[in-house]
Amino acid sequence: MSELKVTLVKSSIGQSEKMKGCLLGMGLTKREKTVVLKDTPEIRGMINKVAHLVRVEE
């Protein structure tokens, strides 16, 4: 299974609780933090929800 490298590039301050929850669910707590996640439909949906806050590399 492929993996995605997700980096938080903008802060979650001022965002809705749903967006903050998506970021926490992916393990992104601070700016410029990078996590490696499995490429699943659930993770893709979370990334789409906060696409303007993160950078994704395959």
N, C-alpha and C positions, 0 to 999 in steps of 0.2 A: 504494500500500500504506500502511496506517495505521501510526502509530508509538505507542509507549508510553514514558511518562516514568517511570522507576523510580528511587526514592530509598531509600538504605539508612538505616533509622531505628534499628536496634539493632545492636550490635556482633556480630561473628562469633566472639568469644572464647568458648570452651567448646562450640562447635558441632562437629559431625562433619566429617571431611575432605571428604565428599561435598558438604555444604552450603557449605563454604569454597570448594570448587572451582566450584560453581555461581555464587557471588558473583564470584569472580575471572573466570570466563568471561563474565560480563555487564559486567565492568569496574568493579565496586563494590569499592573497596579501603578506603575510610574512611567513618566515619559521616557522614551528611548529604550524601554525594556523590550527585549526580543524573546519570543517563545517559539518552539517548534511543535506544531500540532499535526495530527493525522488529518488527511484530506477526506473528510466525511461530509455528507449533506448537512448535518447539524452544524458543523463548524463553518461551512460555507455560508449558511444562513446567518450565523452570528457575525461573520465578517461583513456580509452585505448590509447588515443593520448599522454597523459603525464604520463603513467604508471611508468616510471622510476624515476619520481619526487615525487610521492605521495604514501601514504599507505592507504589502504581501509579496513574498518571493516564493517561487515554486522550487 
